[in-house]
Amino acid sequence: MQNIGDSNYLKQFAQRVRTLREAQGISQEKLAERAGLHRTYIGMVERLERNPSLVCIHKIANGLGVHITELF
């Protein structure tokens, strides 16, 4: 699988998701549950293996309890 992490904004987004998730002390699985996404999807986003849609970004923000702008 090709890594899509060549774009700086994707790297920033992935790092921010991981940082916020870890700061809350929750697992990828717990975030996925809160966001209504599959457990493996969160890991793939954090590893830059997926380019999330705006809908998924919104779900991740909701799962983290933050405004979408806090992810960028």
PQR file with spaces between the fields and no chain letter, atoms N, CA, C, O and H, PARSE charges and radii, in Angstrom:
ATOM       1  N    MET     1       0.840   -1.171    0.000 -0.4000 1.5000
ATOM       2  CA   MET     1       0.000    0.000    0.000 -0.0000 2.0000
ATOM       3  C    MET     1       0.891    1.242    0.000  0.5500 1.7000
ATOM       4  O    MET     1       1.850    1.326    0.766 -0.5500 1.4000
ATOM       5  N    GLN     2       0.571    2.185   -0.850 -0.4000 1.5000
ATOM       6  CA   GLN     2       1.384    3.389   -0.965 -0.0000 2.0000
ATOM       7  C    GLN     2       1.057    4.364    0.159  0.5500 1.7000
ATOM       8  O    GLN     2      -0.106    4.551    0.515 -0.5500 1.4000
ATOM       9  H    GLN     2      -0.209    2.116   -1.472  0.4000 1.0000
ATOM      10  N    ASN     3       2.085    4.977    0.706 -0.4000 1.5000
ATOM      11  CA   ASN     3       1.930    5.978    1.747 -0.0000 2.0000
ATOM      12  C    ASN     3       1.558    7.300    1.094  0.5500 1.7000
ATOM      13  O    ASN     3       2.238    7.752    0.172 -0.5500 1.4000
ATOM      14  H    ASN     3       3.030    4.825    0.417  0.4000 1.0000
ATOM      15  N    ILE     4       0.486    7.921    1.564 -0.4000 1.5000
ATOM      16  CA   ILE     4       0.039    9.185    0.984 -0.0000 2.0000
ATOM      17  C    ILE     4       0.557   10.385    1.755  0.5500 1.7000
ATOM      18  O    ILE     4       0.088   11.504    1.547 -0.5500 1.4000
ATOM      19  H    ILE     4      -0.066    7.554    2.312  0.4000 1.0000
ATOM      20  N    GLY     5       1.509   10.171    2.633 -0.4000 1.5000
ATOM      21  CA   GLY     5       1.960   11.206    3.538 -0.0000 2.0000
ATOM      22  C    GLY     5       2.845   12.274    2.959  0.5500 1.7000
ATOM      23  O    GLY     5       3.495   12.991    3.719 -0.5500 1.4000
ATOM      24  H    GLY     5       1.890    9.262    2.802  0.4000 1.0000
ATOM      25  N    ASP     6       2.906   12.421    1.659 -0.4000 1.5000
ATOM      26  CA   ASP     6       3.754   13.444    1.066 -0.0000 2.0000
ATOM      27  C    ASP     6       3.211   14.849    1.264  0.5500 1.7000
ATOM      28  O    ASP     6       3.958   15.817    1.120 -0.5500 1.4000
ATOM      29  H    ASP     6       2.377   11.838    1.041  0.4000 1.0000
ATOM      30  N    SER     7       1.964   14.984    1.582 -0.4000 1.5000
ATOM      31  CA   SER     7       1.356   16.294    1.765 -0.0000 2.0000
ATOM      32  C    SER     7       1.488   16.731    3.216  0.5500 1.7000
ATOM      33  O    SER     7       1.096   16.006    4.132 -0.5500 1.4000
ATOM      34  H    SER     7       1.357   14.198    1.699  0.4000 1.0000
ATOM      35  N    ASN     8       2.040   17.914    3.416 -0.4000 1.5000
ATOM      36  CA   ASN     8       2.262   18.407    4.771 -0.0000 2.0000
ATOM      37  C    ASN     8       0.983   18.519    5.580  0.5500 1.7000
ATOM      38  O    ASN     8       0.981   18.230    6.776 -0.5500 1.4000
ATOM      39  H    ASN     8       2.358   18.502    2.673  0.4000 1.0000
ATOM      40  N    TYR     9      -0.107   18.935    4.943 -0.4000 1.5000
ATOM      41  CA   TYR     9      -1.346   19.082    5.697 -0.0000 2.0000
ATOM      42  C    TYR     9      -1.872   17.741    6.185  0.5500 1.7000
ATOM      43  O    TYR     9      -2.490   17.680    7.248 -0.5500 1.4000
ATOM      44  H    TYR     9      -0.106   19.169    3.971  0.4000 1.0000
ATOM      45  N    LEU    10      -1.645   16.675    5.445 -0.4000 1.5000
ATOM      46  CA   LEU    10      -2.054   15.347    5.908 -0.0000 2.0000
ATOM      47  C    LEU    10      -1.201   14.900    7.089  0.5500 1.7000
ATOM      48  O    LEU    10      -1.713   14.308    8.040 -0.5500 1.4000
ATOM      49  H    LEU    10      -1.143   16.724    4.581  0.4000 1.0000
ATOM      50  N    LYS    11       0.098   15.183    7.030 -0.4000 1.5000
ATOM      51  CA   LYS    11       0.980   14.852    8.150 -0.0000 2.0000
ATOM      52  C    LYS    11       0.554   15.600    9.399  0.5500 1.7000
ATOM      53  O    LYS    11       0.479   15.027   10.486 -0.5500 1.4000
ATOM      54  H    LYS    11       0.513   15.664    6.258  0.4000 1.0000
ATOM      55  N    GLN    12       0.275   16.885    9.235 -0.4000 1.5000
ATOM      56  CA   GLN    12      -0.144   17.706   10.370 -0.0000 2.0000
ATOM      57  C    GLN    12      -1.444   17.172   10.962  0.5500 1.7000
ATOM      58  O    GLN    12      -1.583   17.071   12.181 -0.5500 1.4000
ATOM      59  H    GLN    12       0.336   17.351    8.352  0.4000 1.0000
ATOM      60  N    PHE    13      -2.394   16.831   10.095 -0.4000 1.5000
ATOM      61  CA   PHE    13      -3.670   16.300   10.554 -0.0000 2.0000
ATOM      62  C    PHE    13      -3.475   14.998   11.324  0.5500 1.7000
ATOM      63  O    PHE    13      -4.010   14.837   12.421 -0.5500 1.4000
ATOM      64  H    PHE    13      -2.281   16.913    9.105  0.4000 1.0000
ATOM      65  N    ALA    14      -2.715   14.076   10.754 -0.4000 1.5000
ATOM      66  CA   ALA    14      -2.485   12.775   11.391 -0.0000 2.0000
ATOM      67  C    ALA    14      -1.801   12.930   12.742  0.5500 1.7000
ATOM      68  O    ALA    14      -2.173   12.266   13.710 -0.5500 1.4000
ATOM      69  H    ALA    14      -2.281   14.207    9.863  0.4000 1.0000
ATOM      70  N    GLN    15      -0.809   13.797   12.810 -0.4000 1.5000
ATOM      71  CA   GLN    15      -0.104   14.023   14.071 -0.0000 2.0000
ATOM      72  C    GLN    15      -1.029   14.643   15.108  0.5500 1.7000
ATOM      73  O    GLN    15      -0.970   14.300   16.289 -0.5500 1.4000
ATOM      74  H    GLN    15      -0.506   14.336   12.024  0.4000 1.0000
ATOM      75  N    ARG    16      -1.876   15.551   14.663 -0.4000 1.5000
ATOM      76  CA   ARG    16      -2.798   16.216   15.593 -0.0000 2.0000
ATOM      77  C    ARG    16      -3.818   15.223   16.135  0.5500 1.7000
ATOM      78  O    ARG    16      -4.126   15.248   17.327 -0.5500 1.4000
ATOM      79  H    ARG    16      -1.924   15.830   13.704  0.4000 1.0000
ATOM      80  N    VAL    17      -4.340   14.361   15.292 -0.4000 1.5000
ATOM      81  CA   VAL    17      -5.289   13.340   15.747 -0.0000 2.0000
ATOM      82  C    VAL    17      -4.625   12.467   16.808  0.5500 1.7000
ATOM      83  O    VAL    17      -5.202   12.234   17.870 -0.5500 1.4000
ATOM      84  H    VAL    17      -4.090   14.341   14.324  0.4000 1.0000
ATOM      85  N    ARG    18      -3.423   11.988   16.528 -0.4000 1.5000
ATOM      86  CA   ARG    18      -2.716   11.131   17.474 -0.0000 2.0000
ATOM      87  C    ARG    18      -2.429   11.872   18.787  0.5500 1.7000
ATOM      88  O    ARG    18      -2.630   11.323   19.870 -0.5500 1.4000
ATOM      89  H    ARG    18      -2.954   12.178   15.666  0.4000 1.0000
ATOM      90  N    THR    19      -1.966   13.105   18.684 -0.4000 1.5000
ATOM      91  CA   THR    19      -1.645   13.894   19.878 -0.0000 2.0000
ATOM      92  C    THR    19      -2.881   14.097   20.752  0.5500 1.7000
ATOM      93  O    THR    19      -2.824   13.895   21.965 -0.5500 1.4000
ATOM      94  H    THR    19      -1.803   13.552   17.804  0.4000 1.0000
ATOM      95  N    LEU    20      -3.981   14.489   20.150 -0.4000 1.5000
ATOM      96  CA   LEU    20      -5.209   14.715   20.914 -0.0000 2.0000
ATOM      97  C    LEU    20      -5.743   13.415   21.504  0.5500 1.7000
ATOM      98  O    LEU    20      -6.202   13.387   22.646 -0.5500 1.4000
ATOM      99  H    LEU    20      -4.028   14.653   19.164  0.4000 1.0000
ATOM     100  N    ARG    21      -5.682   12.352   20.729 -0.4000 1.5000
ATOM     101  CA   ARG    21      -6.166   11.047   21.217 -0.0000 2.0000
ATOM     102  C    ARG    21      -5.347   10.592   22.414  0.5500 1.7000
ATOM     103  O    ARG    21      -5.901   10.174   23.430 -0.5500 1.4000
ATOM     104  H    ARG    21      -5.310   12.374   19.801  0.4000 1.0000
ATOM     105  N    GLU    22      -4.027   10.673   22.293 -0.4000 1.5000
ATOM     106  CA   GLU    22      -3.153   10.242   23.384 -0.0000 2.0000
ATOM     107  C    GLU    22      -3.298   11.147   24.605  0.5500 1.7000
ATOM     108  O    GLU    22      -3.225   10.669   25.737 -0.5500 1.4000
ATOM     109  H    GLU    22      -3.577   11.013   21.468  0.4000 1.0000
ATOM     110  N    ALA    23      -3.501   12.439   24.392 -0.4000 1.5000
ATOM     111  CA   ALA    23      -3.696   13.371   25.510 -0.0000 2.0000
ATOM     112  C    ALA    23      -4.958   13.026   26.299  0.5500 1.7000
ATOM     113  O    ALA    23      -5.029   13.259   27.505 -0.5500 1.4000
ATOM     114  H    ALA    23      -3.561   12.827   23.473  0.4000 1.0000
ATOM     115  N    GLN    24      -5.943   12.472   25.612 -0.4000 1.5000
ATOM     116  CA   GLN    24      -7.181   12.061   26.274 -0.0000 2.0000
ATOM     117  C    GLN    24      -7.078   10.657   26.867  0.5500 1.7000
ATOM     118  O    GLN    24      -7.976   10.201   27.574 -0.5500 1.4000
ATOM     119  H    GLN    24      -5.886   12.282   24.632  0.4000 1.0000
ATOM     120  N    GLY    25      -5.975    9.984   26.570 -0.4000 1.5000
ATOM     121  CA   GLY    25      -5.764    8.644   27.099 -0.0000 2.0000
ATOM     122  C    GLY    25      -6.695    7.603   26.510  0.5500 1.7000
ATOM     123  O    GLY    25      -7.069    6.643   27.185 -0.5500 1.4000
ATOM     124  H    GLY    25      -5.245   10.354   25.995  0.4000 1.0000
ATOM     125  N    ILE    26      -7.071    7.789   25.253 -0.4000 1.5000
ATOM     126  CA   ILE    26      -7.965    6.815   24.631 -0.0000 2.0000
ATOM     127  C    ILE    26      -7.246    6.075   23.504  0.5500 1.7000
ATOM     128  O    ILE    26      -6.331    6.601   22.870 -0.5500 1.4000
ATOM     129  H    ILE    26      -6.767    8.568   24.705  0.4000 1.0000
ATOM     130  N    SER    27      -7.680    4.867   23.282 -0.4000 1.5000
ATOM     131  CA   SER    27      -7.097    4.029   22.233 -0.0000 2.0000
ATOM     132  C    SER    27      -7.689    4.402   20.875  0.5500 1.7000
ATOM     133  O    SER    27      -8.692    5.109   20.781 -0.5500 1.4000
ATOM     134  H    SER    27      -8.423    4.440   23.797  0.4000 1.0000
ATOM     135  N    GLN    28      -7.040    3.906   19.837 -0.4000 1.5000
ATOM     136  CA   GLN    28      -7.591    4.072   18.492 -0.0000 2.0000
ATOM     137  C    GLN    28      -8.968    3.422   18.419  0.5500 1.7000
ATOM     138  O    GLN    28      -9.878    3.944   17.775 -0.5500 1.4000
ATOM     139  H    GLN    28      -6.226    3.331   19.913  0.4000 1.0000
ATOM     140  N    GLU    29      -9.108    2.299   19.072 -0.4000 1.5000
ATOM     141  CA   GLU    29     -10.389    1.589   19.070 -0.0000 2.0000
ATOM     142  C    GLU    29     -11.487    2.430   19.717  0.5500 1.7000
ATOM     143  O    GLU    29     -12.603    2.502   19.204 -0.5500 1.4000
ATOM     144  H    GLU    29      -8.369    1.874   19.595  0.4000 1.0000
ATOM     145  N    LYS    30     -11.168    3.063   20.844 -0.4000 1.5000
ATOM     146  CA   LYS    30     -12.151    3.893   21.541 -0.0000 2.0000
ATOM     147  C    LYS    30     -12.524    5.108   20.697  0.5500 1.7000
ATOM     148  O    LYS    30     -13.697    5.471   20.616 -0.5500 1.4000
ATOM     149  H    LYS    30     -10.261    3.005   21.261  0.4000 1.0000
ATOM     150  N    LEU    31     -11.531    5.737   20.070 -0.4000 1.5000
ATOM     151  CA   LEU    31     -11.825    6.876   19.200 -0.0000 2.0000
ATOM     152  C    LEU    31     -12.711    6.435   18.043  0.5500 1.7000
ATOM     153  O    LEU    31     -13.671    7.123   17.696 -0.5500 1.4000
ATOM     154  H    LEU    31     -10.577    5.442   20.136  0.4000 1.0000
ATOM     155  N    ALA    32     -12.399    5.308   17.455 -0.4000 1.5000
ATOM     156  CA   ALA    32     -13.209    4.796   16.346 -0.0000 2.0000
ATOM     157  C    ALA    32     -14.652    4.573   16.784  0.5500 1.7000
ATOM     158  O    ALA    32     -15.588    4.909   16.058 -0.5500 1.4000
ATOM     159  H    ALA    32     -11.619    4.749   17.736  0.4000 1.0000
ATOM     160  N    GLU    33     -14.826    4.009   17.964 -0.4000 1.5000
ATOM     161  CA   GLU    33     -16.168    3.776   18.503 -0.0000 2.0000
ATOM     162  C    GLU    33     -16.911    5.104   18.664  0.5500 1.7000
ATOM     163  O    GLU    33     -18.065    5.233   18.256 -0.5500 1.4000
ATOM     164  H    GLU    33     -14.066    3.737   18.554  0.4000 1.0000
ATOM     165  N    ARG    34     -16.242    6.076   19.257 -0.4000 1.5000
ATOM     166  CA   ARG    34     -16.859    7.392   19.470 -0.0000 2.0000
ATOM     167  C    ARG    34     -17.194    8.084   18.152  0.5500 1.7000
ATOM     168  O    ARG    34     -18.200    8.786   18.046 -0.5500 1.4000
ATOM     169  H    ARG    34     -15.305    5.971   19.589  0.4000 1.0000
ATOM     170  N    ALA    35     -16.345    7.881   17.156 -0.4000 1.5000
ATOM     171  CA   ALA    35     -16.499    8.563   15.868 -0.0000 2.0000
ATOM     172  C    ALA    35     -17.412    7.816   14.899  0.5500 1.7000
ATOM     173  O    ALA    35     -17.811    8.366   13.873 -0.5500 1.4000
ATOM     174  H    ALA    35     -15.527    7.311   17.242  0.4000 1.0000
ATOM     175  N    GLY    36     -17.739    6.581   15.218 -0.4000 1.5000
ATOM     176  CA   GLY    36     -18.558    5.790   14.306 -0.0000 2.0000
ATOM     177  C    GLY    36     -17.791    5.310   13.090  0.5500 1.7000
ATOM     178  O    GLY    36     -18.345    5.162   12.000 -0.5500 1.4000
ATOM     179  H    GLY    36     -17.414    6.134   16.052  0.4000 1.0000
ATOM     180  N    LEU    37     -16.490    5.066   13.301 -0.4000 1.5000
ATOM     181  CA   LEU    37     -15.619    4.592   12.230 -0.0000 2.0000
ATOM     182  C    LEU    37     -15.022    3.244   12.626  0.5500 1.7000
ATOM     183  O    LEU    37     -15.085    2.851   13.791 -0.5500 1.4000
ATOM     184  H    LEU    37     -16.040    5.186   14.186  0.4000 1.0000
ATOM     185  N    HIS    38     -14.447    2.543   11.661 -0.4000 1.5000
ATOM     186  CA   HIS    38     -13.824    1.255   11.952 -0.0000 2.0000
ATOM     187  C    HIS    38     -12.503    1.465   12.680  0.5500 1.7000
ATOM     188  O    HIS    38     -11.784    2.427   12.410 -0.5500 1.4000
ATOM     189  H    HIS    38     -14.397    2.863   10.715  0.4000 1.0000
ATOM     190  N    ARG    39     -12.192    0.576   13.587 -0.4000 1.5000
ATOM     191  CA   ARG    39     -10.977    0.652   14.404 -0.0000 2.0000
ATOM     192  C    ARG    39      -9.724    0.790   13.553  0.5500 1.7000
ATOM     193  O    ARG    39      -8.846    1.594   13.865 -0.5500 1.4000
ATOM     194  H    ARG    39     -12.776   -0.205   13.806  0.4000 1.0000
ATOM     195  N    THR    40      -9.635    0.020   12.492 -0.4000 1.5000
ATOM     196  CA   THR    40      -8.421    0.068   11.672 -0.0000 2.0000
ATOM     197  C    THR    40      -8.290    1.379   10.900  0.5500 1.7000
ATOM     198  O    THR    40      -7.184    1.787   10.545 -0.5500 1.4000
ATOM     199  H    THR    40     -10.349   -0.633   12.238  0.4000 1.0000
ATOM     200  N    TYR    41      -9.409    2.030   10.643 -0.4000 1.5000
ATOM     201  CA   TYR    41      -9.379    3.279    9.877 -0.0000 2.0000
ATOM     202  C    TYR    41      -8.607    4.364   10.623  0.5500 1.7000
ATOM     203  O    TYR    41      -7.836    5.102   10.009 -0.5500 1.4000
ATOM     204  H    TYR    41     -10.308    1.699   10.931  0.4000 1.0000
ATOM     205  N    ILE    42      -8.802    4.470   11.928 -0.4000 1.5000
ATOM     206  CA   ILE    42      -8.098    5.484   12.721 -0.0000 2.0000
ATOM     207  C    ILE    42      -6.590    5.254   12.631  0.5500 1.7000
ATOM     208  O    ILE    42      -5.831    6.204   12.434 -0.5500 1.4000
ATOM     209  H    ILE    42      -9.428    3.870   12.426  0.4000 1.0000
ATOM     210  N    GLY    43      -6.158    4.027   12.772 -0.4000 1.5000
ATOM     211  CA   GLY    43      -4.735    3.710   12.657 -0.0000 2.0000
ATOM     212  C    GLY    43      -4.186    4.051   11.288  0.5500 1.7000
ATOM     213  O    GLY    43      -3.069    4.553   11.165 -0.5500 1.4000
ATOM     214  H    GLY    43      -6.774    3.256   12.932  0.4000 1.0000
ATOM     215  N    MET    44      -4.969    3.781   10.264 -0.4000 1.5000
ATOM     216  CA   MET    44      -4.521    4.081    8.902 -0.0000 2.0000
ATOM     217  C    MET    44      -4.414    5.591    8.676  0.5500 1.7000
ATOM     218  O    MET    44      -3.515    6.052    7.973 -0.5500 1.4000
ATOM     219  H    MET    44      -5.877    3.374   10.364  0.4000 1.0000
ATOM     220  N    VAL    45      -5.318    6.350    9.261 -0.4000 1.5000
ATOM     221  CA   VAL    45      -5.237    7.814    9.167 -0.0000 2.0000
ATOM     222  C    VAL    45      -3.979    8.298    9.870  0.5500 1.7000
ATOM     223  O    VAL    45      -3.241    9.123    9.331 -0.5500 1.4000
ATOM     224  H    VAL    45      -6.049    5.975    9.832  0.4000 1.0000
ATOM     225  N    GLU    46      -3.734    7.788   11.072 -0.4000 1.5000
ATOM     226  CA   GLU    46      -2.561    8.214   11.845 -0.0000 2.0000
ATOM     227  C    GLU    46      -1.249    7.815   11.173  0.5500 1.7000
ATOM     228  O    GLU    46      -0.238    8.496   11.343 -0.5500 1.4000
ATOM     229  H    GLU    46      -4.334    7.118   11.509  0.4000 1.0000
ATOM     230  N    ARG    47      -1.256    6.727   10.417 -0.4000 1.5000
ATOM     231  CA   ARG    47      -0.047    6.274    9.710 -0.0000 2.0000
ATOM     232  C    ARG    47       0.044    6.830    8.286  0.5500 1.7000
ATOM     233  O    ARG    47       0.921    6.439    7.515 -0.5500 1.4000
ATOM     234  H    ARG    47      -2.078    6.175   10.279  0.4000 1.0000
ATOM     235  N    LEU    48      -0.855    7.729    7.951 -0.4000 1.5000
ATOM     236  CA   LEU    48      -0.885    8.367    6.624 -0.0000 2.0000
ATOM     237  C    LEU    48      -1.157    7.374    5.499  0.5500 1.7000
ATOM     238  O    LEU    48      -0.654    7.535    4.388 -0.5500 1.4000
ATOM     239  H    LEU    48      -1.568    8.046    8.577  0.4000 1.0000
ATOM     240  N    GLU    49      -1.939    6.365    5.783 -0.4000 1.5000
ATOM     241  CA   GLU    49      -2.308    5.378    4.775 -0.0000 2.0000
ATOM     242  C    GLU    49      -3.684    5.657    4.181  0.5500 1.7000
ATOM     243  O    GLU    49      -4.098    4.993    3.230 -0.5500 1.4000
ATOM     244  H    GLU    49      -2.348    6.234    6.686  0.4000 1.0000
ATOM     245  N    ARG    50      -4.386    6.629    4.733 -0.4000 1.5000
ATOM     246  CA   ARG    50      -5.699    7.025    4.230 -0.0000 2.0000
ATOM     247  C    ARG    50      -5.773    8.542    4.172  0.5500 1.7000
ATOM     248  O    ARG    50      -5.220    9.249    5.015 -0.5500 1.4000
ATOM     249  H    ARG    50      -4.050    7.168    5.505  0.4000 1.0000
ATOM     250  N    ASN    51      -6.467    9.015    3.162 -0.4000 1.5000
ATOM     251  CA   ASN    51      -6.745   10.434    3.001 -0.0000 2.0000
ATOM     252  C    ASN    51      -8.212   10.619    3.381  0.5500 1.7000
ATOM     253  O    ASN    51      -9.096   10.372    2.560 -0.5500 1.4000
ATOM     254  H    ASN    51      -6.917    8.442    2.478  0.4000 1.0000
ATOM     255  N    PRO    52      -8.481   11.047    4.607 -0.5600 1.5000
ATOM     256  CA   PRO    52      -9.867   11.076    5.073  0.2800 2.0000
ATOM     257  C    PRO    52     -10.712   12.136    4.367  0.5500 1.7000
ATOM     258  O    PRO    52     -10.239   13.225    4.044 -0.5500 1.4000
ATOM     259  N    SER    53     -11.958   11.783    4.144 -0.4000 1.5000
ATOM     260  CA   SER    53     -12.912   12.728    3.561 -0.0000 2.0000
ATOM     261  C    SER    53     -13.302   13.755    4.617  0.5500 1.7000
ATOM     262  O    SER    53     -13.018   13.584    5.803 -0.5500 1.4000
ATOM     263  H    SER    53     -12.342   10.898    4.406  0.4000 1.0000
ATOM     264  N    LEU    54     -13.947   14.809    4.177 -0.4000 1.5000
ATOM     265  CA   LEU    54     -14.412   15.834    5.102 -0.0000 2.0000
ATOM     266  C    LEU    54     -15.390   15.244    6.110  0.5500 1.7000
ATOM     267  O    LEU    54     -15.375   15.624    7.281 -0.5500 1.4000
ATOM     268  H    LEU    54     -14.177   14.949    3.214  0.4000 1.0000
ATOM     269  N    VAL    55     -16.226   14.334    5.677 -0.4000 1.5000
ATOM     270  CA   VAL    55     -17.181   13.686    6.577 -0.0000 2.0000
ATOM     271  C    VAL    55     -16.434   12.918    7.666  0.5500 1.7000
ATOM     272  O    VAL    55     -16.795   13.006    8.840 -0.5500 1.4000
ATOM     273  H    VAL    55     -16.239   14.025    4.726  0.4000 1.0000
ATOM     274  N    CYS    56     -15.397   12.165    7.290 -0.4000 1.5000
ATOM     275  CA   CYS    56     -14.624   11.405    8.279 -0.0000 2.0000
ATOM     276  C    CYS    56     -13.846   12.329    9.206  0.5500 1.7000
ATOM     277  O    CYS    56     -13.715   12.041   10.395 -0.5500 1.4000
ATOM     278  H    CYS    56     -15.104   12.093    6.336  0.4000 1.0000
ATOM     279  N    ILE    57     -13.330   13.431    8.678 -0.4000 1.5000
ATOM     280  CA   ILE    57     -12.631   14.399    9.526 -0.0000 2.0000
ATOM     281  C    ILE    57     -13.594   14.944   10.574  0.5500 1.7000
ATOM     282  O    ILE    57     -13.231   15.091   11.740 -0.5500 1.4000
ATOM     283  H    ILE    57     -13.437   13.665    7.712  0.4000 1.0000
ATOM     284  N    HIS    58     -14.809   15.241   10.161 -0.4000 1.5000
ATOM     285  CA   HIS    58     -15.825   15.740   11.095 -0.0000 2.0000
ATOM     286  C    HIS    58     -16.144   14.689   12.158  0.5500 1.7000
ATOM     287  O    HIS    58     -16.278   15.020   13.336 -0.5500 1.4000
ATOM     288  H    HIS    58     -15.104   15.122    9.213  0.4000 1.0000
ATOM     289  N    LYS    59     -16.263   13.437   11.751 -0.4000 1.5000
ATOM     290  CA   LYS    59     -16.533   12.359   12.707 -0.0000 2.0000
ATOM     291  C    LYS    59     -15.388   12.210   13.706  0.5500 1.7000
ATOM     292  O    LYS    59     -15.627   12.002   14.896 -0.5500 1.4000
ATOM     293  H    LYS    59     -16.154   13.168   10.794  0.4000 1.0000
ATOM     294  N    ILE    60     -14.155   12.314   13.232 -0.4000 1.5000
ATOM     295  CA   ILE    60     -12.994   12.205   14.116 -0.0000 2.0000
ATOM     296  C    ILE    60     -12.994   13.360   15.113  0.5500 1.7000
ATOM     297  O    ILE    60     -12.745   13.155   16.301 -0.5500 1.4000
ATOM     298  H    ILE    60     -13.961   12.482   12.266  0.4000 1.0000
ATOM     299  N    ALA    61     -13.271   14.567   14.636 -0.4000 1.5000
ATOM     300  CA   ALA    61     -13.344   15.726   15.533 -0.0000 2.0000
ATOM     301  C    ALA    61     -14.405   15.499   16.603  0.5500 1.7000
ATOM     302  O    ALA    61     -14.161   15.755   17.783 -0.5500 1.4000
ATOM     303  H    ALA    61     -13.472   14.734   13.671  0.4000 1.0000
ATOM     304  N    ASN    62     -15.575   15.024   16.203 -0.4000 1.5000
ATOM     305  CA   ASN    62     -16.631   14.737   17.175 -0.0000 2.0000
ATOM     306  C    ASN    62     -16.197   13.668   18.161  0.5500 1.7000
ATOM     307  O    ASN    62     -16.467   13.775   19.358 -0.5500 1.4000
ATOM     308  H    ASN    62     -15.773   14.816   15.246  0.4000 1.0000
ATOM     309  N    GLY    63     -15.528   12.642   17.666 -0.4000 1.5000
ATOM     310  CA   GLY    63     -15.050   11.574   18.538 -0.0000 2.0000
ATOM     311  C    GLY    63     -14.044   12.058   19.564  0.5500 1.7000
ATOM     312  O    GLY    63     -13.969   11.532   20.675 -0.5500 1.4000
ATOM     313  H    GLY    63     -15.309   12.556   16.694  0.4000 1.0000
ATOM     314  N    LEU    64     -13.274   13.063   19.184 -0.4000 1.5000
ATOM     315  CA   LEU    64     -12.295   13.649   20.102 -0.0000 2.0000
ATOM     316  C    LEU    64     -12.901   14.761   20.954  0.5500 1.7000
ATOM     317  O    LEU    64     -12.271   15.237   21.898 -0.5500 1.4000
ATOM     318  H    LEU    64     -13.335   13.490   18.282  0.4000 1.0000
ATOM     319  N    GLY    65     -14.115   15.171   20.622 -0.4000 1.5000
ATOM     320  CA   GLY    65     -14.770   16.243   21.365 -0.0000 2.0000
ATOM     321  C    GLY    65     -14.158   17.609   21.114  0.5500 1.7000
ATOM     322  O    GLY    65     -14.125   18.457   22.006 -0.5500 1.4000
ATOM     323  H    GLY    65     -14.626   14.785   19.855  0.4000 1.0000
ATOM     324  N    VAL    66     -13.669   17.820   19.890 -0.4000 1.5000
ATOM     325  CA   VAL    66     -13.051   19.099   19.540 -0.0000 2.0000
ATOM     326  C    VAL    66     -13.712   19.660   18.287  0.5500 1.7000
ATOM     327  O    VAL    66     -14.359   18.937   17.530 -0.5500 1.4000
ATOM     328  H    VAL    66     -13.696   17.131   19.166  0.4000 1.0000
ATOM     329  N    HIS    67     -13.536   20.959   18.086 -0.4000 1.5000
ATOM     330  CA   HIS    67     -14.006   21.582   16.846 -0.0000 2.0000
ATOM     331  C    HIS    67     -13.086   21.139   15.720  0.5500 1.7000
ATOM     332  O    HIS    67     -11.890   20.937   15.930 -0.5500 1.4000
ATOM     333  H    HIS    67     -13.010   21.546   18.701  0.4000 1.0000
ATOM     334  N    ILE    68     -13.633   20.992   14.555 -0.4000 1.5000
ATOM     335  CA   ILE    68     -12.873   20.493   13.410 -0.0000 2.0000
ATOM     336  C    ILE    68     -11.605   21.313   13.153  0.5500 1.7000
ATOM     337  O    ILE    68     -10.602   20.767   12.694 -0.5500 1.4000
ATOM     338  H    ILE    68     -14.605   21.156   14.385  0.4000 1.0000
ATOM     339  N    THR    69     -11.639   22.603   13.441 -0.4000 1.5000
ATOM     340  CA   THR    69     -10.468   23.453   13.195 -0.0000 2.0000
ATOM     341  C    THR    69      -9.293   23.104   14.095  0.5500 1.7000
ATOM     342  O    THR    69      -8.153   23.440   13.774 -0.5500 1.4000
ATOM     343  H    THR    69     -12.454   23.047   13.814  0.4000 1.0000
ATOM     344  N    GLU    70      -9.546   22.440   15.208 -0.4000 1.5000
ATOM     345  CA   GLU    70      -8.467   22.053   16.118 -0.0000 2.0000
ATOM     346  C    GLU    70      -7.622   20.902   15.569  0.5500 1.7000
ATOM     347  O    GLU    70      -6.586   20.564   16.142 -0.5500 1.4000
ATOM     348  H    GLU    70     -10.472   22.167   15.469  0.4000 1.0000
ATOM     349  N    LEU    71      -8.052   20.313   14.482 -0.4000 1.5000
ATOM     350  CA   LEU    71      -7.312   19.202   13.891 -0.0000 2.0000
ATOM     351  C    LEU    71      -6.300   19.662   12.849  0.5500 1.7000
ATOM     352  O    LEU    71      -5.583   18.842   12.276 -0.5500 1.4000
ATOM     353  H    LEU    71      -8.893   20.587   14.016  0.4000 1.0000
ATOM     354  N    PHE    72      -6.238   20.972   12.601 -0.4000 1.5000
ATOM     355  CA   PHE    72      -5.328   21.500   11.581 -0.0000 2.0000
ATOM     356  C    PHE    72      -4.439   22.584   12.147  0.5500 1.7000
ATOM     357  O    PHE    72      -3.610   23.141   11.428 -0.5500 1.4000
ATOM     358  H    PHE    72      -6.821   21.638   13.067  0.4000 1.0000
